[in-house]
């Protein structure tokens, strides 16, 4: 994936916009009790999405025969689709790890009696969480395109053989 495509993609722009909006609207400190619950929700959602997404990517990669991969990659489509999947999987993984770290550290802060945390942690969480989900949506769309290419390939193959 090209950096330009990542920077100017709708999923990153919307995630950044949500994060900037949140930064502007919330107070400078956030209750640790609220934050830890939010991070735990993020862990639950991201872990489910990550595991299902990883399984879907594995199925797509392993279900392709060589002729279909060559057909798709004539114009770079296979490489683009797999690249999008890999990138989305990495974003989901980073968001999940960040959520786990925030949840653990916020729980520890609560045990020490700290009541609040700086809002930047929730803003960055929002950025990674929403970007991960939006990138997954993009990759799901690519999986649909993959299925459409597969149908097109089978039609061409049927006509030729």
C-alpha positions in Angstrom: 0.0 0.0 0.0 1.2 3.4 -0.9 1.6 6.0 1.9 -0.4 8.6 -0.2 -3.3 6.1 -0.4 -3.3 5.7 3.4 -3.1 9.4 4.2 -5.8 10.4 1.8 -8.1 7.4 2.5 -11.6 8.1 3.9 -11.2 5.8 6.8 -8.2 7.6 8.2 -9.7 11.0 7.5 -13.0 10.1 9.3 -11.1 8.6 12.3 -8.9 11.7 12.6 -12.0 13.9 12.4 -13.7 11.9 15.1 -10.6 12.2 17.3 -10.2 15.9 16.7 -13.9 16.5 17.5 -13.6 14.4 20.7 -10.5 16.3 21.7 -12.4 19.6 21.3 -15.5 18.4 23.1 -14.4 16.5 26.2 -12.8 18.0 29.3 -9.1 17.9 29.9 -9.3 14.9 32.3 -11.4 11.8 32.1 -12.6 9.6 34.9 -10.5 6.5 35.2 -13.6 4.4 36.0 -15.2 5.5 32.8 -12.1 5.1 30.7 -11.4 1.6 31.9 -14.9 0.5 30.9 -14.4 2.1 27.5 -11.1 0.4 27.0 -12.6 -2.9 28.0 -15.4 -2.5 25.4 -12.7 -1.7 22.9 -10.8 -4.9 23.8 -13.9 -7.0 23.4 -14.9 -5.5 20.0 -11.4 -5.5 18.6 -10.6 -9.0 19.7 -13.7 -10.4 18.0 -13.2 -8.4 14.8 -9.5 -9.2 14.7 -10.0 -13.0 15.0 -12.8 -13.1 12.5 -10.9 -10.8 10.1 -7.8 -12.9 10.4 -9.7 -16.1 9.7 -11.4 -14.5 6.6 -8.0 -13.3 5.3 -6.6 -16.9 5.7 -9.6 -18.4 3.9 -9.2 -15.9 1.0 -5.5 -16.6 0.7 -5.7 -20.3 0.9 -8.8 -20.7 -1.3 -7.3 -19.2 -4.4 -5.9 -21.4 -7.1 -2.8 -20.4 -9.1 -4.7 -19.5 -12.3 -7.1 -17.2 -10.4 -4.2 -15.4 -8.6 -2.4 -14.9 -11.9 -5.6 -13.5 -13.4 -6.2 -11.1 -10.5 -2.6 -10.0 -10.4 -2.4 -9.1 -14.1 -3.3 -5.6 -13.1 -2.1 -5.8 -9.6 -5.5 -6.5 -8.0 -4.5 -9.5 -6.0 -1.5 -7.7 -4.5 -3.6 -4.7 -3.7 -6.4 -6.7 -2.0 -3.9 -8.7 0.1 -2.0 -5.5 0.9 -5.2 -3.9 2.2 -6.0 -7.0 4.3 -2.5 -7.0 5.8 -2.6 -3.3 6.6 -6.1 -3.5 8.1 -5.0 -6.5 10.2 -2.0 -4.6 11.5 -4.1 -1.6 12.4 -6.5 -3.9 14.3 -3.6 -5.5 16.1 -2.1 -2.2 17.1 -5.5 -0.9 18.3 -6.1 -4.1 20.3 -2.7 -3.9 22.0 -3.1 -0.2 22.8 -6.5 -1.0 24.3 -5.1 -3.8 26.4 -2.2 -1.6 27.7 -4.6 1.3 28.5 -7.0 -1.0 30.3 -4.3 -2.6 32.4 -2.6 0.7 33.2 -5.9 2.5 34.0 -6.9 -0.4 36.3 -3.5 0.0 38.0 -4.0 3.8 38.3 -7.4 3.1 39.9 -5.8 0.7 42.4 -3.4 3.5 43.4 -6.3 5.9 43.9 -5.9 8.0 40.8 -9.3 9.3 39.8 -8.6 10.8 36.4 -6.4 10.6 33.4 -5.4 13.0 30.6 -7.9 13.0 27.7 -5.2 12.3 25.1 -5.3 8.6 26.0 -9.0 8.3 25.1 -8.5 10.5 22.0 -5.7 8.2 20.7 -7.8 5.2 21.6 -10.7 6.6 19.6 -8.4 7.2 16.6 -7.0 3.7 16.6 -10.3 2.0 17.4 -12.3 3.8 14.7 -9.5 3.6 12.2 -9.3 -0.1 12.8 -13.0 -0.6 12.3 -13.2 1.6 9.2 -10.1 -0.1 7.7 -11.8 -3.4 8.3 -14.9 -2.1 6.5 -12.7 -1.2 3.6 -11.1 -4.6 3.5 -14.5 -6.3 3.7 -15.5 -4.3 0.6 -12.3 -5.6 -1.0 -13.3 -9.1 -0.1 -16.6 -8.5 -2.0 -14.6 -7.2 -5.0 -12.5 -10.4 -4.7 -15.7 -12.5 -5.0 -16.8 -10.5 -8.0 -13.5 -11.0 -9.6 -13.8 -14.7 -8.9 -17.2 -14.8 -10.7 -15.7 -12.9 -13.6 -12.8 -15.4 -13.8 -15.1 -18.4 -13.7 -17.2 -17.0 -16.5 -14.0 -16.4 -18.6 -12.7 -19.8 -17.8 -16.0 -21.4 -18.7 -16.1 -19.7 -22.1 -12.5 -20.7 -22.8 -12.9 -24.3 -21.8 
